[in-house]
Amino acid sequence: MSTSTSPLAQPFPALPAIPGVSLRVARARYKNWDRCDLTFVTLDEGTSVAGVLTSSKCPSPEVEWCRKALVLGKARALVVNAGNSNAFTGNRGRAAVEAIAARTAQHLGCDPSDVFVSSTGVIGVPLPIEKAEAGLDAAYTAEPCAWEDAAATIMTTDTFAKGAVTTAVVDGRTVTLAGIIKGSGMIAPDMATMLGFIFTDAAVDPVFLQRALSEANGATFSCITVDGDTSTSDTVLAFATGKAGNAPLTSDEDAGADAFRAALADLCRQLALLVVRDGEGAQKLIEITVEGAESDRSAHRIAMSIANSPLVKTAIAGEDANWGRVVMAVGKAGEPAERDKLAIRFGTTQVARDGLAVDGYDEAPVAAHLKGQEIEIGVDLGLGEGRATVWTCDLTHGYISINADYRS
Amino acid sequence: MSTSTSPLAQPFPALPAIPGVSLRVARARYKNWDRCDLTFVTLDEGTSVAGVLTSSKCPSPEVEWCRKALVLGKARALVVNAGNSNAFTGNRGRAAVEAIAARTAQHLGCDPSDVFVSSTGVIGVPLPIEKAEAGLDAAYTAEPCAWEDAAATIMTTDTFAKGAVTTAVVDGRTVTLAGIIKGSGMIAPDMATMLGFIFTDAAVDPVFLQRALSEANGATFSCITVDGDTSTSDTVLAFATGKAGNAPLTSDEDAGADAFRAALADLCRQLALLVVRDGEGAQKLIEITVEGAESDRSAHRIAMSIANSPLVKTAIAGEDANWGRVVMAVGKAGEPAERDKLAIRFGTTQVARDGLAVDGYDEAPVAAHLKGQEIEIGVDLGLGEGRATVWTCDLTHGYISINADYRS
């Protein structure tokens, strides 16, 4: 099931080591392949953790495990399995997660609840415990690896390894935030799942870290869509080792709290956009901004209605300046909108205003914009101050081929 | 933009004349084509009318006109324009609808509010009034035509003409209900819109007719989806001429009220399924039944979440028994669901029960079922008595080709 690299791919950036974080990978051979598929990250004592997890009502046992462990706010290890999501596997799936946590805790001399586990891949097949344990043992004794190796090891149908880095000055010290992510969209459990892992050497109280991550998530991971399908396993975890030596961040009033929150949001945005750039079949990255809505929430819903519309997405794929489909998607969102106040632009070109095409509308600059790889759609509802930006990709034959023609 | 006939097409049935209804068609030439594109239906005095209209917040002026006229409950004419939806055209669009109603009222000596108008086709271009008026004049003097001609004249990207008929015994008399419909789904305004028109010789009070139509709509037109995109122009109108001579139906207690409601629901179901059979790119008709939900409404939402999932639809297109995607779609619906109580079947074969694959699951009978043209997916949530059935089609390369590769 090899796919050529996304035309929107970006090279893997230079990521520095994060003190307190060690990366290792191994071959658990969850599928019949010869590649590393188990990632084992150890975290020094004193690491705090926060996370956001899928809202699916049918989550994987890994998600349930993480949800429980997050309450305690501390972490010593992260284990990521690629090739088998372990979702919808009943008691046997739960037992596999418990076995992984127990084996890791035994190696590190920590509590099982200090171990975070994520899995991505085929659904409905319990994760084989022997393979996981053998893989863990191999990883435990392996040499530490580079970020790019870890980013490649968590991939499934992804076409390129994805990572990002940023820094912030907190309490007079420069702290680093680095992250890796996988996913070809908010997509199906047997194909790909969005898993993102963020590491920082900043000292951050877990309650504050959770608040900052949830806030960043609302403006980044929650604002991307490939096909509107939400995985049973979506997970983003943030780990803070505290090795930078700053006074631990505990509230918005602390020196550097704003800088840290901004850096975390920036990192999340970078990682989220990388996922859209690897959307299945994607040829174009689409940024949709809705303003003038009654509220930010309303703006977000309208933007997602546009981003999830198959007709908008196929029009962009066809480089067709079909703004009527944007009107349609605004209209179906069910949010307050007045047709005769609606304005729409593609790129910087206004195409409709006050509920009809602009006088002397010239399609040429719009057609030129649509030939590019990065497309902007702007909608102004003319009702209030609500605003939101979301990102998606186009819907192409590639998406159909990946999801229908190829058998899993 | 010719497309070959849907593999799910059905032959046009023999539809009898409905006393009090005359059909005529003409060439208004809304597009550069040589085909009839204006349908003119005259209705004898005493005809009552009911309708259901798009919930889009950006409706066409035709929809707004019908919404107003429906309040009066009576009708003398229906005019349907194909090739131009007149949506998102501001004052000029409103003026076009008013001109059509005025010209028709002048011909028939009735009130403009007795005239119902629907349009389907490209968005953002005001309907040319001169063409509409010339077309109306031509239709007014034309010979009456057959149902199939009218059904073909309201088509845009439809690949086959769609009609259905049924009867009911009301007050000792057999009444006939006939309908025509167009649409390749709940889809975009410049491609196709669902327009359905139902005619009966039964005598039916407009308030009762509206209640019966709304009820039927909830179980039929509201339960189909091709791509989850809702048109700005979707319209279903029902006209009752009263020529059958039954005592007018005014309440559920009247003789034949139940039979009439059942017949109307049956007709709506037939028409709705024809639309799915002509879904853009459709190769398979998919029936999704959800039971065991907390309420019927919850069951409907979960069923629509499955029906609108691109991953479920591409799996069916690929004849892939990928039940994990059904789990995903249940999980993302946001409705009450418990993973460990969930059961899923394809056709009559149970594939998962109690939150995991059934013991000794054999994919062979499922694979055989998926090779057919009519696919059934059943989900039992095991929570309550809520139940819903919805219909959709698969998502294929044909959909992408129709909506991206071809320019409008």
Boltz contact constraints between the chains, C-beta under 6 A:
constraints:
  - contact:
      token1: [A, 56]
      token2: [B, 331]
      max_distance: 6.0
  - contact:
      token1: [A, 56]
      token2: [B, 332]
      max_distance: 6.0
  - contact:
      token1: [A, 57]
      token2: [B, 331]
      max_distance: 6.0
  - contact:
      token1: [A, 57]
      token2: [B, 337]
      max_distance: 6.0
  - contact:
      token1: [A, 58]
      token2: [B, 327]
      max_distance: 6.0
  - contact:
      token1: [A, 58]
      token2: [B, 330]
      max_distance: 6.0
  - contact:
      token1: [A, 58]
      token2: [B, 331]
      max_distance: 6.0
  - contact:
      token1: [A, 58]
      token2: [B, 339]
      max_distance: 6.0
  - contact:
      token1: [A, 88]
      token2: [B, 327]
      max_distance: 6.0
  - contact:
      token1: [A, 88]
      token2: [B, 356]
      max_distance: 6.0
  - contact:
      token1: [A, 89]
      token2: [B, 356]
      max_distance: 6.0
  - contact:
      token1: [A, 90]
      token2: [B, 355]
      max_distance: 6.0
  - contact:
      token1: [A, 90]
      token2: [B, 356]
      max_distance: 6.0
  - contact:
      token1: [A, 123]
      token2: [B, 324]
      max_distance: 6.0
  - contact:
      token1: [A, 124]
      token2: [B, 324]
      max_distance: 6.0
  - contact:
      token1: [A, 124]
      token2: [B, 357]
      max_distance: 6.0
  - contact:
      token1: [A, 188]
      token2: [B, 311]
      max_distance: 6.0
  - contact:
      token1: [A, 188]
      token2: [B, 325]
      max_distance: 6.0
  - contact:
      token1: [A, 188]
      token2: [B, 328]
      max_distance: 6.0
  - contact:
      token1: [A, 189]
      token2: [B, 324]
      max_distance: 6.0
  - contact:
      token1: [A, 189]
      token2: [B, 328]
      max_distance: 6.0
  - contact:
      token1: [A, 190]
      token2: [B, 324]
      max_distance: 6.0
  - contact:
      token1: [A, 227]
      token2: [B, 310]
      max_distance: 6.0
  - contact:
      token1: [A, 229]
      token2: [B, 309]
      max_distance: 6.0
  - contact:
      token1: [A, 229]
      token2: [B, 311]
      max_distance: 6.0
  - contact:
      token1: [A, 230]
      token2: [B, 332]
      max_distance: 6.0
  - contact:
      token1: [A, 232]
      token2: [B, 328]
      max_distance: 6.0
  - contact:
      token1: [A, 232]
      token2: [B, 331]
      max_distance: 6.0
  - contact:
      token1: [A, 309]
      token2: [B, 229]
      max_distance: 6.0
  - contact:
      token1: [A, 310]
      token2: [B, 227]
      max_distance: 6.0
  - contact:
      token1: [A, 311]
      token2: [B, 188]
      max_distance: 6.0
  - contact:
      token1: [A, 311]
      token2: [B, 229]
      max_distance: 6.0
  - contact:
      token1: [A, 311]
      token2: [B, 403]
      max_distance: 6.0
  - contact:
      token1: [A, 314]
      token2: [B, 400]
      max_distance: 6.0
  - contact:
      token1: [A, 314]
      token2: [B, 403]
      max_distance: 6.0
  - contact:
      token1: [A, 314]
      token2: [B, 404]
      max_distance: 6.0
  - contact:
      token1: [A, 317]
      token2: [B, 404]
      max_distance: 6.0
  - contact:
      token1: [A, 318]
      token2: [B, 404]
      max_distance: 6.0
  - contact:
      token1: [A, 318]
      token2: [B, 405]
      max_distance: 6.0
  - contact:
      token1: [A, 320]
      token2: [B, 407]
      max_distance: 6.0
  - contact:
      token1: [A, 324]
      token2: [B, 123]
      max_distance: 6.0
  - contact:
      token1: [A, 324]
      token2: [B, 124]
      max_distance: 6.0
  - contact:
      token1: [A, 324]
      token2: [B, 189]
      max_distance: 6.0
  - contact:
      token1: [A, 324]
      token2: [B, 190]
      max_distance: 6.0
  - contact:
      token1: [A, 325]
      token2: [B, 188]
      max_distance: 6.0
  - contact:
      token1: [A, 327]
      token2: [B, 58]
      max_distance: 6.0
  - contact:
      token1: [A, 327]
      token2: [B, 88]
      max_distance: 6.0
  - contact:
      token1: [A, 328]
      token2: [B, 188]
      max_distance: 6.0
  - contact:
      token1: [A, 328]
      token2: [B, 189]
      max_distance: 6.0
  - contact:
      token1: [A, 328]
      token2: [B, 232]
      max_distance: 6.0
  - contact:
      token1: [A, 330]
      token2: [B, 58]
      max_distance: 6.0
  - contact:
      token1: [A, 331]
      token2: [B, 56]
      max_distance: 6.0
  - contact:
      token1: [A, 331]
      token2: [B, 57]
      max_distance: 6.0
  - contact:
      token1: [A, 331]
      token2: [B, 58]
      max_distance: 6.0
  - contact:
      token1: [A, 331]
      token2: [B, 232]
      max_distance: 6.0
  - contact:
      token1: [A, 332]
      token2: [B, 56]
      max_distance: 6.0
  - contact:
      token1: [A, 332]
      token2: [B, 230]
      max_distance: 6.0
  - contact:
      token1: [A, 337]
      token2: [B, 57]
      max_distance: 6.0
  - contact:
      token1: [A, 339]
      token2: [B, 58]
      max_distance: 6.0
  - contact:
      token1: [A, 355]
      token2: [B, 90]
      max_distance: 6.0
  - contact:
      token1: [A, 356]
      token2: [B, 89]
      max_distance: 6.0
  - contact:
      token1: [A, 356]
      token2: [B, 90]
      max_distance: 6.0
  - contact:
      token1: [A, 357]
      token2: [B, 124]
      max_distance: 6.0
  - contact:
      token1: [A, 397]
      token2: [B, 397]
      max_distance: 6.0
  - contact:
      token1: [A, 397]
      token2: [B, 400]
      max_distance: 6.0
  - contact:
      token1: [A, 400]
      token2: [B, 314]
      max_distance: 6.0
  - contact:
      token1: [A, 400]
      token2: [B, 397]
      max_distance: 6.0
  - contact:
      token1: [A, 400]
      token2: [B, 400]
      max_distance: 6.0
  - contact:
      token1: [A, 403]
      token2: [B, 311]
      max_distance: 6.0
  - contact:
      token1: [A, 403]
      token2: [B, 314]
      max_distance: 6.0
  - contact:
      token1: [A, 404]
      token2: [B, 314]
      max_distance: 6.0
  - contact:
      token1: [A, 404]
      token2: [B, 317]
      max_distance: 6.0
  - contact:
      token1: [A, 404]
      token2: [B, 318]
      max_distance: 6.0
  - contact:
      token1: [A, 405]
      token2: [B, 318]
      max_distance: 6.0
  - contact:
      token1: [A, 407]
      token2: [B, 320]
      max_distance: 6.0
